[in-house]
Amino acid sequence: MQIKSYSRYDYQVLFITEDLTTGSDLTEIQELIEEYPSMKNVAVKFTQNSCLYTESLFILSHCYRLLAERGGELAILQPNETIASALHTIGLDQLIPIYNSEEALERKE
């Protein structure tokens, strides 16, 4: 998986630069979070053609718990409609904030 990582405001943005499809594995995101305990706030950004499936959603919820235990936050940055809908359908949007722009990360809106 190709991930571009950069800092923006109080967040480490992990931009997955390849399209996620059925069978795509987000384990690498989880491993990055586990490997760097100083990482508190993480915003994950996907391509506009990506889709999330059951396993991916499970890994995101696990990453949410890891970061919450550190007093941090997992956020989704600029999701496409398919991803936003999947998060809403299973209620993860109630735990994991969705930000529609990088500037919104600063304002947390």
BAMI-628370 format. One record per residue: residue number from 0; residue in three letters; x, y, z of N, C-alpha, C in turn. Coordinates in nm, 4 decimals. Layout:
BEGIN
- resi, resn, n_u, n_v, n_w, ca_u, ca_v, ca_w, c_u, c_v, c_w
- NUM, Ala, X, Y, Z, X, Y, Z, X, Y, Z
...
END
This chain:
BEGIN
- resi, resn, n_u, n_v, n_w, ca_u, ca_v, ca_w, c_u, c_v, c_w
- 0, Met, 0.0847, -0.1173, 0.0000, 0.0000, 0.0000, 0.0000, 0.0892, 0.1236, 0.0000
- 1, Gln, 0.0545, 0.2189, -0.0818, 0.1310, 0.3428, -0.0898, 0.0652, 0.4480, -0.0010
- 2, Ile, 0.1431, 0.4970, 0.0955, 0.0928, 0.5959, 0.1903, 0.1854, 0.7168, 0.1896
- 3, Lys, 0.1263, 0.8320, 0.1690, 0.1990, 0.9584, 0.1812, 0.1654, 1.0135, 0.3192
- 4, Ser, 0.2675, 1.0398, 0.3989, 0.2474, 1.0869, 0.5355, 0.3013, 1.2288, 0.5489
- 5, Tyr, 0.2199, 1.3154, 0.6092, 0.2641, 1.4525, 0.6333, 0.1884, 1.5102, 0.7522
- 6, Ser, 0.2449, 1.6126, 0.8124, 0.1826, 1.6781, 0.9274, 0.0969, 1.7939, 0.8805
- 7, Arg, -0.0180, 1.8063, 0.9438, -0.1077, 1.9198, 0.9167, -0.1760, 1.9547, 1.0474
- 8, Tyr, -0.1474, 2.0750, 1.0974, -0.1987, 2.1192, 1.2266, -0.1562, 2.0182, 1.3332
- 9, Asp, -0.2471, 1.9670, 1.4139, -0.2097, 1.8707, 1.5187, -0.2205, 1.7265, 1.4717
- 10, Tyr, -0.2326, 1.7045, 1.3428, -0.2577, 1.5714, 1.2887, -0.1423, 1.5206, 1.2042
- 11, Gln, -0.1259, 1.3899, 1.2073, -0.0427, 1.3219, 1.1096, -0.1400, 1.2708, 1.0041
- 12, Val, -0.1301, 1.3219, 0.8832, -0.2193, 1.2799, 0.7755, -0.1560, 1.1603, 0.7059
- 13, Leu, -0.2332, 1.0545, 0.6930, -0.1912, 0.9356, 0.6206, -0.2790, 0.9265, 0.4968
- 14, Phe, -0.2237, 0.9653, 0.3831, -0.2977, 0.9669, 0.2577, -0.2659, 0.8387, 0.1813
- 15, Ile, -0.3655, 0.7537, 0.1688, -0.3499, 0.6297, 0.0936, -0.3687, 0.6666, -0.0534
- 16, Thr, -0.2601, 0.6650, -0.1287, -0.2609, 0.7206, -0.2636, -0.3044, 0.6213, -0.3712
- 17, Glu, -0.3395, 0.5010, -0.3319, -0.3909, 0.4046, -0.4294, -0.5370, 0.3762, -0.3983
- 18, Asp, -0.6129, 0.3427, -0.5005, -0.7545, 0.3132, -0.4819, -0.7720, 0.1852, -0.4014
- 19, Leu, -0.8567, 0.1899, -0.2982, -0.8887, 0.0711, -0.2203, -1.0125, 0.0052, -0.2790
- 20, Thr, -1.0059, -0.1263, -0.2919, -1.1168, -0.2032, -0.3470, -1.1399, -0.3248, -0.2580
- 21, Thr, -1.2254, -0.4139, -0.3017, -1.2509, -0.5372, -0.2268, -1.1185, -0.6063, -0.1979
- 22, Gly, -1.0985, -0.6432, -0.0743, -0.9773, -0.7147, -0.0365, -0.8601, -0.6255, -0.0015
- 23, Ser, -0.8736, -0.4940, -0.0184, -0.7646, -0.4046, 0.0216, -0.7458, -0.4124, 0.1721
- 24, Asp, -0.6218, -0.4052, 0.2133, -0.5880, -0.4281, 0.3535, -0.5337, -0.3002, 0.4166
- 25, Leu, -0.5996, -0.2537, 0.5226, -0.5549, -0.1338, 0.5943, -0.4632, -0.1661, 0.7123
- 26, Thr, -0.4176, -0.2888, 0.7210, -0.3327, -0.3287, 0.8333, -0.2099, -0.2394, 0.8461
- 27, Glu, -0.1586, -0.1907, 0.7347, -0.0396, -0.1049, 0.7387, -0.0657, 0.0242, 0.8172
- 28, Ile, -0.1871, 0.0769, 0.8086, -0.2234, 0.1951, 0.8877, -0.2177, 0.1606, 1.0363
- 29, Gln, -0.2775, 0.0479, 1.0725, -0.2761, 0.0027, 1.2118, -0.1325, -0.0163, 1.2597
- 30, Glu, -0.0486, -0.0787, 1.1779, 0.0902, -0.1030, 1.2169, 0.1667, 0.0273, 1.2377
- 31, Leu, 0.1413, 0.1279, 1.1529, 0.2064, 0.2585, 1.1705, 0.1666, 0.3210, 1.3038
- 32, Ile, 0.0387, 0.3143, 1.3361, -0.0093, 0.3710, 1.4619, 0.0496, 0.2958, 1.5808
- 33, Glu, 0.0578, 0.1652, 1.5717, 0.1153, 0.0857, 1.6806, 0.2652, 0.1096, 1.6939
- 34, Glu, 0.3331, 0.1300, 1.5817, 0.4786, 0.1469, 1.5812, 0.5235, 0.2812, 1.6382
- 35, Tyr, 0.4378, 0.3832, 1.6267, 0.4734, 0.5176, 1.6714, 0.3792, 0.5624, 1.7828
- 36, Pro, 0.4102, 0.5251, 1.9081, 0.3220, 0.5596, 2.0196, 0.3071, 0.7097, 2.0423
- 37, Ser, 0.3984, 0.7898, 1.9879, 0.3860, 0.9356, 2.0033, 0.2816, 0.9932, 1.9081
- 38, Met, 0.2373, 0.9147, 1.8116, 0.1362, 0.9596, 1.7165, 0.0017, 0.9607, 1.7882
- 39, Lys, -0.0556, 1.0812, 1.8069, -0.1818, 1.0923, 1.8818, -0.3010, 1.1180, 1.7913
- 40, Asn, -0.2890, 1.2144, 1.7040, -0.4001, 1.2507, 1.6157, -0.3646, 1.2125, 1.4726
- 41, Val, -0.4490, 1.1285, 1.4147, -0.4241, 1.0788, 1.2792, -0.5477, 1.1054, 1.1946
- 42, Ala, -0.5258, 1.1611, 1.0767, -0.6331, 1.1792, 0.9789, -0.5995, 1.0925, 0.8583
- 43, Val, -0.6917, 1.0040, 0.8237, -0.6711, 0.9155, 0.7095, -0.7464, 0.9731, 0.5906
- 44, Lys, -0.6760, 0.9799, 0.4795, -0.7336, 1.0328, 0.3559, -0.7248, 0.9241, 0.2493
- 45, Phe, -0.8333, 0.9059, 0.1759, -0.8401, 0.8042, 0.0714, -0.8549, 0.8724, -0.0637
- 46, Thr, -0.8290, 0.7983, -0.1712, -0.8534, 0.8518, -0.3054, -1.0036, 0.8632, -0.3277
- 47, Gln, -1.0416, 0.9393, -0.4264, -1.1837, 0.9585, -0.4553, -1.2494, 0.8351, -0.5156
- 48, Asn, -1.1714, 0.7354, -0.5563, -1.2274, 0.6120, -0.6125, -1.2233, 0.4960, -0.5147
- 49, Ser, -1.1830, 0.5203, -0.3910, -1.1701, 0.4127, -0.2927, -1.3042, 0.3724, -0.2332
- 50, Cys, -1.3102, 0.2480, -0.1897, -1.4255, 0.1930, -0.1180, -1.3737, 0.1201, 0.0045
- 51, Leu, -1.4511, 0.1223, 0.1124, -1.4149, 0.0490, 0.2338, -1.5084, -0.0693, 0.2508
- 52, Tyr, -1.4524, -0.1790, 0.2952, -1.5293, -0.3000, 0.3166, -1.5162, -0.3417, 0.4625
- 53, Thr, -1.5821, -0.4486, 0.4992, -1.5927, -0.4899, 0.6391, -1.4582, -0.4926, 0.7098
- 54, Glu, -1.3594, -0.5577, 0.6525, -1.2283, -0.5681, 0.7170, -1.1649, -0.4303, 0.7360
- 55, Ser, -1.1765, -0.3450, 0.6349, -1.1198, -0.2095, 0.6444, -1.1873, -0.1296, 0.7552
- 56, Leu, -1.3186, -0.1421, 0.7645, -1.3931, -0.0711, 0.8687, -1.3555, -0.1219, 1.0075
- 57, Phe, -1.3336, -0.2529, 1.0199, -1.2907, -0.3102, 1.1476, -1.1546, -0.2532, 1.1879
- 58, Ile, -1.0618, -0.2459, 1.0930, -0.9290, -0.1932, 1.1237, -0.9374, -0.0453, 1.1631
- 59, Leu, -1.0205, 0.0317, 1.0947, -1.0378, 0.1722, 1.1335, -1.0918, 0.1848, 1.2751
- 60, Ser, -1.1871, 0.0992, 1.3120, -1.2406, 0.1064, 1.4486, -1.1334, 0.0672, 1.5505
- 61, His, -1.0474, -0.0272, 1.5156, -0.9376, -0.0652, 1.6052, -0.8388, 0.0515, 1.6195
- 62, Cys, -0.8073, 0.1186, 1.5089, -0.7176, 0.2345, 1.5138, -0.7784, 0.3463, 1.5981
- 63, Tyr, -0.9091, 0.3642, 1.5860, -0.9788, 0.4625, 1.6695, -0.9539, 0.4321, 1.8176
- 64, Arg, -0.9706, 0.3064, 1.8566, -0.9505, 0.2680, 1.9974, -0.8058, 0.2892, 2.0411
- 65, Leu, -0.7102, 0.2525, 1.9559, -0.5684, 0.2718, 1.9904, -0.5378, 0.4189, 2.0192
- 66, Leu, -0.5842, 0.5051, 1.9312, -0.5561, 0.6479, 1.9470, -0.6338, 0.7079, 2.0636
- 67, Ala, -0.7563, 0.6638, 2.0861, -0.8359, 0.7134, 2.1991, -0.7681, 0.6783, 2.3311
- 68, Glu, -0.7071, 0.5596, 2.3392, -0.6352, 0.5197, 2.4608, -0.5166, 0.6112, 2.4882
- 69, Arg, -0.4625, 0.6732, 2.3859, -0.3506, 0.7668, 2.3994, -0.3986, 0.9101, 2.4209
- 70, Gly, -0.5290, 0.9285, 2.4230, -0.5840, 1.0628, 2.4351, -0.5882, 1.1363, 2.3024
- 71, Gly, -0.5804, 1.0596, 2.1925, -0.5802, 1.1193, 2.0597, -0.7085, 1.0915, 1.9845
- 72, Glu, -0.7009, 1.1139, 1.8536, -0.8194, 1.1037, 1.7705, -0.7834, 1.0472, 1.6338
- 73, Leu, -0.8699, 0.9623, 1.5834, -0.8644, 0.9193, 1.4447, -0.9717, 0.9966, 1.3709
- 74, Ala, -0.9366, 1.0524, 1.2566, -1.0324, 1.1262, 1.1744, -1.0215, 1.0778, 1.0309
- 75, Ile, -1.1279, 1.1003, 0.9566, -1.1277, 1.0726, 0.8138, -1.1295, 1.2076, 0.7433
- 76, Leu, -1.0413, 1.2232, 0.6473, -1.0254, 1.3504, 0.5784, -1.0771, 1.3408, 0.4350
- 77, Gln, -1.1678, 1.4276, 0.4005, -1.2219, 1.4422, 0.2655, -1.2681, 1.3098, 0.2034
- 78, Pro, -1.3567, 1.2367, 0.2724, -1.3999, 1.1089, 0.2154, -1.4931, 1.1295, 0.0962
- 79, Asn, -1.4926, 1.0324, 0.0058, -1.5911, 1.0361, -0.1021, -1.7258, 0.9927, -0.0452
- 80, Glu, -1.8298, 1.0046, -0.1230, -1.9651, 0.9736, -0.0758, -1.9795, 0.8276, -0.0336
- 81, Thr, -1.9132, 0.7364, -0.1037, -1.9213, 0.5939, -0.0712, -1.8630, 0.5653, 0.0670
- 82, Ile, -1.7486, 0.6239, 0.0956, -1.6845, 0.6029, 0.2262, -1.7655, 0.6704, 0.3365
- 83, Ala, -1.8085, 0.7934, 0.3145, -1.8891, 0.8630, 0.4150, -2.0168, 0.7849, 0.4452
- 84, Ser, -2.0792, 0.7308, 0.3424, -2.2016, 0.6527, 0.3600, -2.1758, 0.5242, 0.4388
- 85, Ala, -2.0656, 0.4557, 0.4086, -2.0311, 0.3319, 0.4810, -2.0079, 0.3615, 0.6294
- 86, Leu, -1.9369, 0.4691, 0.6591, -1.9120, 0.5068, 0.7983, -2.0428, 0.5406, 0.8694
- 87, His, -2.1315, 0.6089, 0.8000, -2.2605, 0.6460, 0.8581, -2.3496, 0.5236, 0.8805
- 88, Thr, -2.3527, 0.4343, 0.7846, -2.4393, 0.3162, 0.7922, -2.4110, 0.2323, 0.9156
- 89, Ile, -2.2833, 0.2169, 0.9499, -2.2508, 0.1345, 1.0670, -2.2273, 0.2171, 1.1933
- 90, Gly, -2.2463, 0.3476, 1.1829, -2.2376, 0.4331, 1.3007, -2.0973, 0.4780, 1.3383
- 91, Leu, -1.9972, 0.4465, 1.2569, -1.8614, 0.4886, 1.2905, -1.8440, 0.6397, 1.2819
- 92, Asp, -1.9308, 0.7061, 1.2054, -1.9212, 0.8521, 1.1978, -1.9570, 0.9185, 1.3304
- 93, Gln, -2.0169, 0.8427, 1.4222, -2.0445, 0.8945, 1.5557, -1.9200, 0.8926, 1.6445
- 94, Leu, -1.8216, 0.8079, 1.6082, -1.6965, 0.7972, 1.6841, -1.5802, 0.8659, 1.6134
- 95, Ile, -1.5751, 0.8470, 1.4838, -1.4635, 0.8972, 1.4037, -1.5097, 1.0219, 1.3291
- 96, Pro, -1.4547, 1.1381, 1.3635, -1.4967, 1.2600, 1.2954, -1.4551, 1.2602, 1.1480
- 97, Ile, -1.5388, 1.3226, 1.0690, -1.5126, 1.3385, 0.9265, -1.4902, 1.4868, 0.9000
- 98, Tyr, -1.3771, 1.5178, 0.8387, -1.3439, 1.6555, 0.8044, -1.3406, 1.6702, 0.6529
- 99, Asn, -1.4046, 1.7732, 0.6028, -1.4146, 1.7918, 0.4583, -1.3005, 1.8721, 0.3980
- 100, Ser, -1.2104, 1.9215, 0.4812, -1.0924, 1.9931, 0.4308, -0.9816, 1.9847, 0.5349
- 101, Glu, -0.8596, 2.0083, 0.4904, -0.7485, 2.0100, 0.5853, -0.7621, 2.1265, 0.6829
- 102, Glu, -0.8161, 2.2376, 0.6357, -0.8356, 2.3531, 0.7234, -0.9331, 2.3204, 0.8366
- 103, Ala, -1.0293, 2.2335, 0.8091, -1.1255, 2.1933, 0.9125, -1.0591, 2.1133, 1.0243
- 104, Leu, -0.9451, 2.0514, 0.9957, -0.8697, 1.9813, 1.1010, -0.8292, 2.0784, 1.2107
- 105, Glu, -0.7885, 2.1970, 1.1713, -0.7448, 2.2970, 1.2689, -0.8622, 2.3429, 1.3552
- 106, Arg, -0.9762, 2.3627, 1.2910, -1.0938, 2.4135, 1.3621, -1.1751, 2.3012, 1.4243
- 107, Lys, -1.1446, 2.1769, 1.3848, -1.2203, 2.0586, 1.4302, -1.3690, 2.0764, 1.4070
- 108, Glu, -1.4014, 2.1087, 1.2806, -1.5423, 2.1266, 1.2447, -1.5822, 2.0380, 1.1293
END
